[in-house]
């Protein structure tokens, strides 16, 4: 079942999964600056508040 998540606990868990997946599969192809930029993006509360999570 696919559903939207909107509560803070589930979004925090999703962001942790996003970061761990990024580190494993994408970060090796990024510069340190690129990886930091992605991390800053997913830690920006204003940006995260504007996203939908499914």
C-alpha positions as CSV (number, residue, x, y, z in Angstrom):
1,X,0.0,0.0,0.0
2,X,1.3,3.5,-0.9
3,X,0.2,6.4,1.3
4,X,1.2,9.9,1.9
5,X,3.1,10.5,5.1
6,X,2.8,13.8,6.9
7,X,3.6,13.4,10.5
8,X,7.0,14.6,11.7
9,X,8.1,11.2,13.1
10,X,7.5,9.4,9.8
11,X,9.1,12.2,7.7
12,X,12.2,12.1,10.0
13,X,12.4,8.4,9.4
14,X,12.0,8.8,5.7
15,X,14.7,11.5,5.6
16,X,17.1,9.1,7.4
17,X,16.4,6.4,4.8
18,X,16.9,8.9,2.0
19,X,20.3,9.9,3.5
20,X,21.4,6.4,4.1
21,X,20.4,5.4,0.5
22,X,22.1,8.4,-0.9
23,X,25.3,7.5,1.0
24,X,25.3,4.0,-0.3
25,X,24.3,4.4,-3.9
26,X,24.9,8.0,-4.9
27,X,27.5,9.7,-2.7
28,X,30.4,7.8,-4.2
29,X,29.8,9.7,-7.5
30,X,29.5,13.1,-5.8
31,X,32.2,15.5,-4.6
32,X,32.3,16.2,-0.9
33,X,30.7,19.6,-1.7
34,X,27.9,17.9,-3.7
35,X,27.2,15.4,-0.9
36,X,27.1,18.3,1.7
37,X,24.8,20.2,-0.6
38,X,22.4,17.3,-0.7
39,X,22.6,16.9,3.1
40,X,21.8,20.6,3.5
41,X,18.8,20.2,1.2
42,X,17.2,17.4,3.1
43,X,17.9,19.1,6.5
44,X,16.4,22.4,5.5
45,X,13.1,22.5,7.4
46,X,11.5,25.0,5.0
47,X,12.3,22.9,1.9
48,X,11.1,19.7,3.7
49,X,7.9,21.4,4.7
50,X,7.2,22.1,1.0
51,X,7.6,18.5,-0.1
52,X,5.2,15.6,-0.3
53,X,6.3,12.3,1.0
54,X,4.7,9.0,-0.2
